[in-house]
Amino acid sequence: MWRARKPLVLFVAVAALIFLGLLNLMGVKTSAQATAIFATAAAAGQLAVVAGVAIHLGPGGILSSFSHLLSGPRLGPVGVLTGFSGAFLAFSGLESITQLSPAMAEPRKKVAPLAMGLVVMTVAITSPLLTLWSTTLLDPAKNDPNQFVSLLGGFAAGPALQVSVAISGALLLVFASNTALIGTYNVFLALARLRFLPSALTTTNRWRNTPHVAILVATAVPVGVIVLSRGNVGLLGDLYAFGLLGAFSMTCVALDVVRFHERHVQRISNEAVNVGRVRFILGLITTVLVSGAWITNLFAKPLATMFGTSVVLVGLAIALVSYRRERRRGPSPIFPHVYQHQHPVVFMSRGRRLPAARVLALLPHDPEQAQTLANLAAADTSGRPVAFLYIAHPDAARQKPPQMLEIVDPYHDDSTAQEVFATAEAAARKARLDSRFIYVPAGADAGMVDWLVAHMAPEETIMLDDGAGLGAADRFTLERRKAGDTSVLHYRAKPEHAN
């Protein structure tokens, strides 16, 4: 019977993905609302199965079921390691939460841990119990493992719960794909703005102002994968494991790097030293566990490894071609250090922190004036490291709240800043300067420039004579110069204040 229905299942799966693509063309809000409804229904169904089985077994039966934990066949080290690796897939909700974080309610520092805690608690309660009861109360040899939860509901409470759980579970999988679809086309948009993908992906339609090209590509890829795999659930699950655990591993490593550097900042400021050490150690342990799970899957699921590696290589090739094409068309794309109030730029000579610069050049909003200032900085630096600083125009501030799974980066949307940086970088590259670039989003704190100058302690600061100037004038000697029609201020630090 299953073989007879398999072509129909493949057709329904493809149709569902096409439907999700059309739903996203209507807007992410509509798509997110539909996803939330079915996710809530599926969660309620699983909790109902847990409650139904618990009532059916009674207190004595529940306790007795735990005695079967060690009654199965003995597992070898490879089996334990493979099972441990597969168990991490249950925490895929954490990935969705990290993508949703820009759109979370304030204060995010409290909301995010609460949401993640709920995911962990839900998984810790439902997954072990449903797995235990499915493998002990049902016959694994006679039942499809993909139907275990619904069959368990029928075992405990009858066909009504069985059918409702099956329907809600199927819809959950469909709309879980929708979450992945939204995240995918938002990643495409972010990479296209960074010029690693063709700019055509950012094209929007007049009907709903949605990025239809990015949505079309994001929909076509999973449709192609399903067709090529012929709807093989096991193979599709393996492919999912490669990407999910790989993303988890990269995220964990990145967080460890951030914690390592934050630990040094805390040591300098004498704040929360012990807490920082504990968090760093726990982070390392988590990284080892997640990376171990991913490495295990790389060997345990070779087809998934081959497919995932091929996708990564194809993506890198497309990014390389797109980036080089953009460079041939005009100035090189620049990826500056973005100043954030919570995590300001720290000028140190080690690690990922921005190396110290002897000259600070404050770039104007006009690209032509920026080129004049960059040329002047190049002529006067004598090979000294230069930091080009750009403060976003107030009009560049984001006016609308972020959408679901949207990647929020103020620099990505500031086309003027990108043009100014590209112009400055071209002048710096021509002069063979040791340069770095700093972007300050709109709405920065008052006195931020003076703060940067104080922490950098450059030998020289160059800026247009726009009437603002620098504070703490007693620390500098000031000289005004003319570069064509442009008046430029040169601040030279007095010897006792130089870096």
C-alpha positions in Angstrom: 0.0 0.0 0.0 2.8 2.4 0.9 4.5 1.8 -2.5 1.3 2.5 -4.3 0.9 5.8 -2.5 4.5 6.9 -2.8 4.1 8.7 -6.2 1.1 10.6 -4.6 3.2 11.5 -1.6 6.0 12.9 -3.8 3.4 14.9 -5.8 1.8 16.3 -2.6 5.2 17.2 -1.2 6.2 19.2 -4.3 2.7 20.8 -4.4 3.1 21.8 -0.7 6.4 23.5 -1.4 5.0 25.4 -4.4 2.1 26.5 -2.2 4.6 27.8 0.4 6.4 29.8 -2.3 3.1 31.4 -3.3 2.3 32.1 0.3 5.6 33.9 0.8 4.9 36.0 -2.3 1.9 37.4 -0.4 4.2 38.5 2.4 6.1 37.1 5.3 3.5 38.2 7.9 0.8 36.0 6.3 3.3 33.1 6.1 4.4 33.5 9.7 0.8 33.6 11.0 -0.1 30.4 9.2 3.1 28.7 10.5 2.3 29.8 14.1 -1.2 28.3 13.9 -0.1 24.8 12.8 3.0 24.8 15.0 0.8 25.4 18.0 -1.7 22.7 16.9 1.2 20.1 16.4 2.7 21.0 19.8 -0.8 20.6 21.5 -1.2 17.2 19.7 2.1 15.9 21.0 1.3 17.0 24.5 -2.1 15.3 24.2 -0.4 12.1 23.2 1.9 12.3 26.3 -1.1 13.0 28.5 -3.2 10.3 26.9 -0.5 7.6 27.3 0.1 8.7 30.9 -3.6 8.4 31.7 -3.8 5.0 29.9 -0.8 3.6 31.8 -1.5 5.1 35.2 1.2 5.8 37.7 2.2 2.2 38.0 2.4 1.7 34.3 4.5 4.9 33.8 7.0 3.7 36.4 7.1 0.2 34.9 7.8 1.7 31.4 11.0 3.2 32.7 12.2 -0.3 33.6 12.4 -1.0 29.8 15.1 1.6 29.3 17.8 -1.0 29.7 15.9 -4.0 28.3 16.8 -3.6 24.6 19.7 -5.0 22.7 23.1 -3.8 23.8 24.5 -0.8 22.0 28.1 -0.5 21.0 30.1 2.7 21.1 29.3 3.5 17.4 25.6 3.0 18.0 25.7 5.3 21.1 27.7 7.9 19.3 25.3 7.8 16.3 22.3 8.1 18.5 23.8 10.9 20.4 24.4 12.8 17.1 20.9 12.2 15.9 19.4 13.5 19.1 20.7 17.0 18.4 18.2 17.3 15.6 15.5 17.6 18.2 16.9 21.0 19.1 16.4 22.5 15.6 13.9 24.9 17.2 16.9 26.7 18.7 18.2 27.5 15.2 14.8 29.0 14.3 14.9 31.1 17.5 18.4 32.5 16.6 17.1 33.5 13.2 14.0 35.1 14.8 16.0 37.1 17.4 16.0 40.4 15.5 12.2 40.4 15.5 11.7 39.4 19.2 10.0 41.6 21.7 12.1 43.8 23.9 14.1 43.3 26.0 15.6 40.5 23.8 18.3 39.7 26.4 15.4 38.3 28.6 13.0 37.1 25.9 15.6 35.0 24.0 16.7 32.8 26.9 13.1 32.3 27.9 12.1 31.2 24.4 15.2 28.9 24.2 14.4 27.5 27.7 10.9 26.6 26.6 12.2 24.8 23.6 14.7 22.8 25.7 12.0 22.0 28.3 9.5 20.9 25.7 12.1 18.7 23.9 13.3 17.3 27.3 9.7 16.3 28.2 8.1 15.1 25.0 11.0 13.5 23.0 12.3 11.0 25.6 8.8 9.9 26.7 7.4 9.5 23.2 10.5 7.6 22.1 10.3 5.3 25.1 6.6 4.6 24.8 6.7 4.2 21.0 9.5 1.6 21.2 8.0 -0.3 24.1 4.3 -0.1 23.7 4.3 -0.5 19.9 6.0 -3.2 17.7 8.8 -1.4 15.8 9.0 -4.3 13.4 5.4 -4.0 12.3 5.0 -0.2 12.3 6.5 2.6 10.3 8.7 4.7 12.7 7.5 7.9 10.9 4.0 7.1 12.2 5.0 6.2 15.8 3.5 9.3 17.5 0.1 9.1 15.8 0.0 5.3 16.3 0.8 5.9 20.0 -2.1 8.4 20.2 -4.4 5.8 18.7 -3.1 3.2 21.2 -3.8 5.4 24.1 -7.0 7.4 23.2 -8.4 5.9 20.0 -8.6 6.8 16.3 -9.7 10.5 16.8 -6.4 11.4 18.5 -4.4 9.2 16.0 -5.9 11.0 13.0 -5.6 14.5 14.4 -2.0 14.0 15.4 -1.1 12.6 12.0 -2.7 15.6 10.3 -1.2 18.2 12.6 2.2 16.5 12.4 2.1 16.5 8.6 1.1 20.2 8.5 3.8 21.0 11.0 6.4 19.4 8.7 5.1 21.4 5.8 5.2 24.7 7.7 8.5 23.9 9.3 9.7 23.8 5.7 8.1 27.3 5.4 10.4 28.5 8.2 13.4 27.2 6.3 12.1 28.8 3.1 11.8 32.2 4.7 15.3 31.9 6.3 16.8 30.8 3.0 15.5 33.7 0.9 16.5 36.1 3.6 20.0 34.7 3.5 20.0 35.0 -0.3 19.0 38.7 0.1 21.8 39.4 2.6 24.4 37.7 0.5 23.2 39.6 -2.6 23.5 42.9 -0.8 27.0 41.9 0.1 27.6 41.1 -3.6 28.3 37.4 -3.0 25.2 36.5 -5.1 23.7 38.2 -8.2 21.9 41.4 -7.4 18.8 40.2 -9.3 17.9 38.2 -6.2 17.0 41.5 -4.5 14.3 42.4 -7.1 10.9 43.0 -5.6 7.5 43.1 -7.2 4.9 45.9 -7.2 2.1 43.6 -6.1 3.2 42.9 -2.5 6.8 44.3 -2.5 8.2 40.8 -1.9 11.5 39.5 -3.3 9.9 37.1 -5.8 13.2 36.1 -7.5 14.8 35.1 -4.2 11.6 33.3 -3.2 11.5 31.5 -6.5 15.1 30.3 -6.2 14.6 29.3 -2.5 11.5 27.2 -3.5 13.1 25.6 -6.6 16.1 24.2 -4.7 14.1 22.0 -2.2 11.7 21.0 -5.0 14.6 19.8 -7.0 16.1 17.9 -4.0 12.8 16.1 -3.3 12.4 15.1 -7.0 16.0 13.9 -7.3 15.7 11.9 -4.0 12.3 10.6 -5.1 10.9 11.6 -1.7 13.2 9.2 0.3 12.5 10.3 3.9 15.6 8.7 5.3 17.9 10.4 2.7 16.2 13.8 3.2 16.6 13.4 6.9 20.3 12.7 6.4 20.7 15.8 4.2 19.0 17.9 6.9 21.3 16.6 9.6 24.4 17.7 7.6 23.2 21.3 7.3 21.7 21.7 10.8 24.6 20.2 12.7 27.1 22.0 10.5 25.4 25.4 11.2 25.3 24.6 15.0 29.0 23.8 15.0 30.0 27.0 13.2 27.8 29.0 15.5 29.3 27.4 18.6 32.8 28.0 17.4 32.0 31.6 16.6 30.5 32.2 20.0 33.6 30.7 21.7 35.7 33.2 19.8 33.5 36.1 20.9 33.5 34.8 24.6 37.3 34.5 24.5 37.7 38.2 23.5 34.9 39.3 25.9 36.8 37.5 28.7 39.8 39.8 28.0 37.6 42.9 28.1 36.0 41.8 31.4 39.5 41.2 32.8 40.6 44.7 31.8 37.5 46.2 33.4 37.5 43.8 36.4 33.8 42.9 35.8 32.4 39.4 36.2 35.7 37.6 35.7 34.6 34.3 37.3 31.3 34.3 35.5 33.0 34.9 32.2 35.4 32.0 32.8 32.5 29.6 33.6 30.6 30.6 30.5 33.7 30.2 28.4 34.3 26.7 29.7 30.7 25.7 29.2 30.7 27.1 25.7 33.8 25.0 24.9 32.1 21.8 26.2 29.0 22.6 24.1 31.2 23.1 21.0 32.9 19.8 21.5 29.6 18.0 21.9 27.9 19.6 18.9 31.0 19.3 16.7 31.4 15.7 17.7 27.8 15.0 16.6 28.4 16.7 13.3 31.7 14.8 12.6 30.0 11.6 13.5 27.2 12.3 10.9 29.9 13.1 8.3 31.1 9.5 8.5 27.8 7.8 9.4 25.9 9.4 6.5 28.2 9.5 3.5 25.5 10.4 1.0 24.5 13.4 3.0 28.2 14.4 3.4 28.7 14.2 -0.4 25.6 16.2 -1.1 26.3 18.9 1.5 29.9 19.3 0.5 28.8 19.7 -3.2 26.2 22.3 -2.2 28.8 24.2 -0.2 31.3 24.1 -3.1 28.7 25.2 -5.6 27.7 28.1 -3.3 31.3 29.2 -2.9 31.9 29.1 -6.6 28.8 31.2 -7.2 29.9 33.7 -4.5 33.5 33.9 -6.0 32.2 34.5 -9.5 29.7 37.1 -8.3 32.2 38.9 -6.1 34.8 39.1 -8.9 32.2 40.3 -11.4 31.2 43.1 -9.0 34.9 44.1 -8.6 35.3 44.4 -12.4 32.2 46.6 -12.6 33.3 49.1 -10.0 35.1 49.5 -6.6 35.6 46.5 -4.4 32.9 45.7 -1.8 34.0 46.6 1.7 33.1 44.8 4.9 33.8 47.2 7.7 33.9 46.7 11.4 30.4 47.8 12.6 30.4 49.8 15.8 27.7 48.8 18.3 26.8 50.5 21.5 26.7 47.1 23.3 29.9 45.8 21.7 32.0 48.8 20.6 35.1 48.5 18.5 38.1 47.8 20.7 41.5 48.7 19.4 44.0 46.0 20.4 46.8 44.2 18.6 45.7 40.6 19.2 42.9 38.4 18.2 40.0 39.6 16.0 39.9 43.0 17.5 40.7 45.9 15.3 44.5 46.6 15.1 45.6 50.1 16.2 45.8 52.8 13.6 48.1 55.8 13.6 45.8 57.9 11.5 42.0 58.3 11.8 40.2 59.7 8.7 36.5 60.7 9.2 34.8 60.1 5.9 32.0 62.5 4.7 28.7 61.3 3.3 29.6 62.5 -0.2 31.7 60.0 -2.2 33.6 62.7 -4.1 34.6 64.4 -0.9 35.5 61.0 0.6 37.9 60.4 -2.3 39.5 63.7 -1.7 39.9 63.0 2.0 41.2 59.5 1.3 43.8 60.8 -1.2 44.9 63.4 1.4 45.2 60.7 4.1 47.2 58.5 1.7 49.6 61.4 0.9 50.3 62.3 4.5 50.5 58.9 6.3 54.0 57.9 5.2 53.0 54.3 5.4 51.3 54.5 8.8 48.1 52.4 9.4 44.9 54.3 8.6 41.4 53.8 10.0 38.6 55.2 7.8 35.6 56.0 10.0 32.1 56.6 8.5 29.2 57.8 10.6 25.8 57.0 9.0 23.6 59.8 8.0 20.4 60.1 10.2 18.3 59.4 7.2 19.9 55.9 7.0 18.3 54.9 10.3 15.9 51.9 9.9 12.3 53.1 10.0 10.5 49.8 10.1 10.8 46.9 12.5 12.5 43.7 11.2 10.4 41.0 9.7 10.5 37.3 10.6 13.9 35.7 9.9 15.2 38.9 8.3 18.9 39.4 8.7 19.3 42.9 10.2 22.6 44.7 9.5 22.4 48.5 9.1 25.4 48.5 6.8 23.8 46.2 4.3 21.0 48.7 3.7 23.2 51.8 3.7 24.1 52.2 0.0 25.7 55.6 0.5 28.1 54.1 3.1 29.0 51.3 0.8 29.8 53.7 -2.0 31.9 55.9 0.3 33.9 53.0 1.7 34.5 51.6 -1.8 35.8 54.9 -2.9 38.1 55.3 0.1 39.3 51.7 -0.3 40.2 52.2 -3.9 42.3 55.3 -3.0 43.9 53.3 -0.1 44.7 50.3 -2.2 46.3 52.5 -4.9 48.5 54.1 -2.2 49.2 50.6 -0.7 48.0 51.8 2.7 47.5 49.5 5.7 43.9 50.4 6.2 40.8 49.3 8.1 37.3 50.6 8.0 34.8 51.4 10.8 31.0 51.9 10.2 28.9 53.6 12.9 25.2 53.2 12.4 22.8 56.1 12.6 21.7 57.1 16.1 25.1 56.5 17.8 25.7 58.1 21.2 26.8 61.7 21.4 30.5 62.0 21.9 31.1 58.6 20.1 33.8 60.1 17.8 35.7 61.6 20.8 35.4 58.1 22.5 37.0 56.4 19.5 39.7 59.0 19.2 40.5 58.6 22.9 40.7 54.8 22.7 42.6 54.8 19.4 45.0 57.6 20.5 46.0 58.2 16.9 48.9 60.4 16.0 46.7 62.3 13.5 43.0 62.8 12.9 41.7 64.1 9.5 38.2 65.4 8.9 36.3 67.9 6.8 35.9 71.4 8.3 32.1 71.1 8.8 32.0 73.2 12.0 31.9 70.2 14.4 35.5 69.5 15.2 36.8 67.3 18.0 36.4 67.7 21.7 39.3 67.9 24.2 41.1 70.4 22.0 43.9 70.7 24.6 45.1 67.3 23.5 45.7 68.3 19.9 47.4 70.8 17.7 45.1 71.9 14.9 46.0 72.8 11.3 43.6 73.8 8.5 44.4 72.8 4.9 42.8 73.3 1.5 42.3 70.4 -0.9 40.8 72.1 -3.9 37.6 73.7 -2.7 37.4 71.5 0.4 38.6 72.7 3.8 40.2 69.9 5.9 41.1 69.8 9.5 44.3 68.1 10.7 44.5 67.2 14.4 47.9 66.1 15.6 48.1 64.6 19.0 50.5 66.2 21.5 53.3 63.8 22.4 51.9 63.0 25.8 48.6 61.9 24.2 49.9 60.0 21.2 49.5 56.2 21.0 
